[in-house]
Amino acid sequence: MLTLVLADTELERVPAAIQRHPSVRASARRRGKSPTSVLLDSSFHHAALEKVPEGERRGRPDIAHIVLVVALDSILNLEGGLRLFIHTRNDEVIQFAPETRIPKNYTRFLGLMEDLFQRGEVPEENPLIRLDPQTTLAQLLSKLGGEAWAFADGGDAIDLRTGFPPCGENLVAVIGGFPHGEFRSPVLKLCNRAVSIHPKPLKAWTTVAEVLSAYRRAYSTASYKSAA
């Protein structure tokens, strides 16, 4: 079983400090929502982000959107070999059921995530996505167990064709959900190993796609189900 954790993901509601900014109010009005309930998005709130700490890397729910579509539509997930979590910059954990189908339309995805932050779980009947603000990244990794690897620039160079743990061992792959820079959370201390799969920096969704495909090639359906 492969567990994917997208860590330090830039997925958050608009911070209180900029909720009255014109760009925030305008984008919320266009969507018929309150500025307190919309997701921070650099595409719409670029001017407002200049006024908050680390504004150059915040407001990127599009990264989570692409990764979720890639991961949940993957053959590995369809065959029952994947667990999926998102960890946010505010140290919240979101769990996705394997049968979750993420909207391909980005605006619909924003609405889904806004509902999640409002309600704690979606959809209303038979929830498939749950937000747990009480579970931190450290607690999640401790609960998951298994070998936790951080995929990061500067990690040990590995070849995914031969570099996975011995057959039958669960692997937790921790991949950054931010546009650039380093993990904000102590990911490298929490993981057993830091690894790199390419000499150049990769987009989060590229790393995810490579890891999912390589893991499936390395282990048969039977072996990763027996490791669950």
C-alpha positions as CSV (number, residue, x, y, z in Angstrom):
1,M,0.0,0.0,0.0
2,L,1.3,3.4,-0.9
3,T,0.1,6.4,1.2
4,L,0.5,9.8,-0.5
5,V,0.7,12.9,1.7
6,L,0.8,16.2,0.0
7,A,2.4,18.3,2.7
8,D,2.4,22.1,3.4
9,T,-0.2,22.4,0.6
10,E,-1.1,26.0,-0.1
11,L,-4.8,25.4,0.5
12,E,-6.5,27.9,2.9
13,R,-9.4,30.3,3.2
14,V,-8.6,34.0,2.8
15,P,-6.8,35.2,6.0
16,A,-8.7,37.7,8.1
17,A,-6.1,40.4,7.6
18,I,-6.9,40.7,3.9
19,Q,-10.6,39.8,3.7
20,R,-11.5,43.5,3.1
21,H,-9.0,43.9,0.3
22,P,-10.7,45.1,-2.9
23,S,-9.4,42.1,-4.9
24,V,-10.8,39.6,-2.3
25,R,-14.2,41.4,-2.1
26,A,-14.5,41.6,-5.9
27,S,-13.7,37.9,-6.5
28,A,-16.1,36.8,-3.7
29,R,-18.9,39.1,-5.1
30,R,-18.5,37.6,-8.5
31,R,-19.0,34.1,-7.1
32,G,-21.9,35.2,-4.8
33,K,-19.9,34.3,-1.6
34,S,-18.6,36.0,1.5
35,P,-14.9,37.0,1.6
36,T,-14.7,35.0,4.8
37,S,-15.6,31.7,3.0
38,V,-13.6,31.8,-0.2
39,L,-10.3,30.1,-0.8
40,L,-7.1,32.2,-1.1
41,D,-6.1,32.1,-4.8
42,S,-3.2,34.0,-6.2
43,S,-4.9,34.2,-9.6
44,F,-7.6,36.4,-8.1
45,H,-5.9,37.8,-5.0
46,H,-2.4,38.6,-6.2
47,A,-2.5,42.3,-5.0
48,A,-3.8,41.2,-1.6
49,L,-1.1,38.6,-1.2
50,E,1.6,41.3,-1.3
51,K,0.4,42.2,2.2
52,V,0.7,38.9,3.9
53,P,3.8,36.9,5.1
54,E,5.1,34.4,2.4
55,G,2.6,35.8,-0.1
56,E,4.8,34.7,-3.0
57,R,4.0,31.1,-2.3
58,R,0.5,31.2,-0.9
59,G,-2.9,30.9,-2.6
60,R,-2.2,27.9,-4.8
61,P,-5.2,25.5,-4.6
62,D,-4.6,24.7,-8.2
63,I,-1.6,22.5,-7.1
64,A,-3.9,20.4,-4.9
65,H,-6.5,20.2,-7.7
66,I,-4.1,18.8,-10.3
67,V,-2.5,16.3,-7.8
68,L,-5.9,15.1,-6.7
69,V,-7.1,14.5,-10.2
70,V,-3.9,12.6,-11.1
71,A,-3.8,10.5,-8.0
72,L,-7.5,9.6,-7.7
73,D,-7.7,8.7,-11.4
74,S,-4.5,6.7,-11.3
75,I,-4.5,2.9,-12.0
76,L,-2.9,2.4,-8.6
77,N,-5.9,4.0,-6.9
78,L,-8.4,2.1,-9.1
79,E,-6.7,-1.2,-8.0
80,G,-6.9,-0.4,-4.3
81,G,-3.3,0.4,-3.7
82,L,-3.4,4.1,-2.6
83,R,-4.4,6.1,0.4
84,L,-4.4,9.9,0.0
85,F,-4.1,12.8,2.4
86,I,-3.6,16.5,2.1
87,H,-1.8,18.5,4.8
88,T,-2.4,22.3,4.7
89,R,-0.1,25.2,5.6
90,N,-2.3,25.6,8.8
91,D,-1.4,22.1,9.9
92,E,-4.8,20.5,9.1
93,V,-5.3,17.1,7.5
94,I,-7.8,16.2,4.8
95,Q,-8.5,12.6,3.9
96,F,-9.9,11.4,0.6
97,A,-11.8,8.2,0.1
98,P,-10.4,6.2,-2.8
99,E,-13.8,6.5,-4.7
100,T,-13.7,10.3,-4.5
101,R,-14.1,11.9,-7.9
102,I,-12.7,15.4,-8.0
103,P,-14.4,17.9,-10.3
104,K,-12.2,18.5,-13.4
105,N,-13.6,22.1,-13.5
106,Y,-11.4,24.3,-11.3
107,T,-14.2,26.6,-10.2
108,R,-16.3,23.6,-9.1
109,F,-13.3,22.3,-7.2
110,L,-12.9,25.6,-5.4
111,G,-16.5,25.4,-4.4
112,L,-16.1,21.8,-3.1
113,M,-13.1,22.8,-1.0
114,E,-14.9,25.9,0.4
115,D,-17.8,23.6,1.4
116,L,-15.3,21.3,3.1
117,F,-13.8,24.0,5.2
118,Q,-17.3,25.2,6.1
119,R,-18.8,21.8,7.0
120,G,-15.8,19.6,7.8
121,E,-16.9,16.8,5.4
122,V,-18.4,16.6,1.9
123,P,-20.6,15.6,0.3
124,E,-23.4,16.0,2.8
125,E,-24.7,12.5,2.3
126,N,-22.1,9.7,2.4
127,P,-19.0,12.0,3.0
128,L,-15.9,11.0,1.0
129,I,-13.7,13.9,2.0
130,R,-13.0,14.8,5.6
131,L,-11.1,17.7,7.2
132,D,-9.5,17.0,10.6
133,P,-8.2,20.3,12.1
134,Q,-7.2,18.4,15.3
135,T,-4.7,16.1,13.6
136,T,-1.2,17.6,12.8
137,L,1.2,16.3,10.2
138,A,3.4,14.7,12.9
139,Q,0.4,12.9,14.4
140,L,-0.7,11.7,10.9
141,L,2.7,10.3,10.1
142,S,2.9,8.6,13.5
143,K,-0.5,7.0,13.0
144,L,0.2,5.8,9.5
145,G,3.4,4.0,10.4
146,G,5.5,2.4,7.7
147,E,8.5,3.9,6.0
148,A,8.0,7.6,5.4
149,W,10.0,9.2,2.6
150,A,10.1,12.9,1.8
151,F,10.6,13.7,-1.8
152,A,12.6,16.9,-1.8
153,D,15.4,18.7,-3.7
154,G,18.7,17.7,-2.2
155,G,17.6,14.3,-1.0
156,D,19.3,11.1,-1.8
157,A,19.2,10.5,-5.5
158,I,17.2,7.3,-6.3
159,D,16.0,5.4,-9.3
160,L,12.3,4.7,-8.9
161,R,12.7,1.5,-11.0
162,T,14.8,-0.1,-8.2
163,G,14.7,2.3,-5.2
164,F,11.5,1.3,-3.3
165,P,11.6,-0.5,0.0
166,P,11.5,-4.3,0.1
167,C,8.4,-5.9,-1.4
168,G,5.4,-5.9,1.0
169,E,6.5,-2.9,3.1
170,N,4.1,0.0,3.3
171,L,5.5,3.3,2.0
172,V,4.4,6.8,2.9
173,A,5.4,9.3,0.2
174,V,5.5,12.9,1.4
175,I,5.5,15.4,-1.4
176,G,5.3,19.2,-1.2
177,G,2.1,20.9,-2.2
178,F,3.6,24.4,-2.7
179,P,5.0,26.1,-5.8
180,H,8.6,26.6,-4.8
181,G,11.0,26.7,-1.8
182,E,11.3,24.2,1.0
183,F,8.9,22.5,3.4
184,R,7.7,24.9,6.1
185,S,6.9,21.9,8.4
186,P,9.7,19.7,9.9
187,V,9.0,17.1,7.2
188,L,12.7,16.1,6.9
189,K,12.8,15.3,10.6
190,L,9.5,13.5,10.6
191,C,10.4,11.2,7.7
192,N,12.8,8.3,7.7
193,R,14.5,9.4,4.5
194,A,14.7,12.3,2.1
195,V,15.0,11.3,-1.6
196,S,15.2,13.0,-5.0
197,I,14.1,11.5,-8.3
198,H,15.6,14.1,-10.6
199,P,18.4,16.6,-10.6
200,K,16.1,19.4,-11.5
201,P,13.1,20.7,-9.4
202,L,9.9,19.0,-10.4
203,K,6.3,20.1,-10.1
204,A,4.3,18.4,-7.4
205,W,2.0,16.6,-9.9
206,T,5.0,15.4,-11.9
207,T,6.6,13.8,-8.8
208,V,3.2,12.3,-7.8
209,A,2.7,10.8,-11.3
210,E,6.2,9.3,-11.4
211,V,5.8,7.8,-7.9
212,L,2.4,6.3,-8.5
213,S,3.4,4.7,-11.8
214,A,6.7,3.4,-10.4
215,Y,5.1,2.0,-7.3
216,R,2.5,0.1,-9.3
217,R,5.2,-1.3,-11.6
218,A,7.3,-2.4,-8.6
219,Y,4.5,-4.2,-6.8
220,S,1.7,-6.4,-8.1
221,T,-1.9,-5.8,-7.0
222,A,-1.8,-8.7,-4.7
223,S,1.4,-7.6,-2.9
224,Y,0.2,-4.0,-2.1
225,K,-3.2,-5.3,-1.0
226,S,-1.5,-7.8,1.3
227,A,0.7,-4.9,2.7
228,A,-2.4,-2.8,3.6
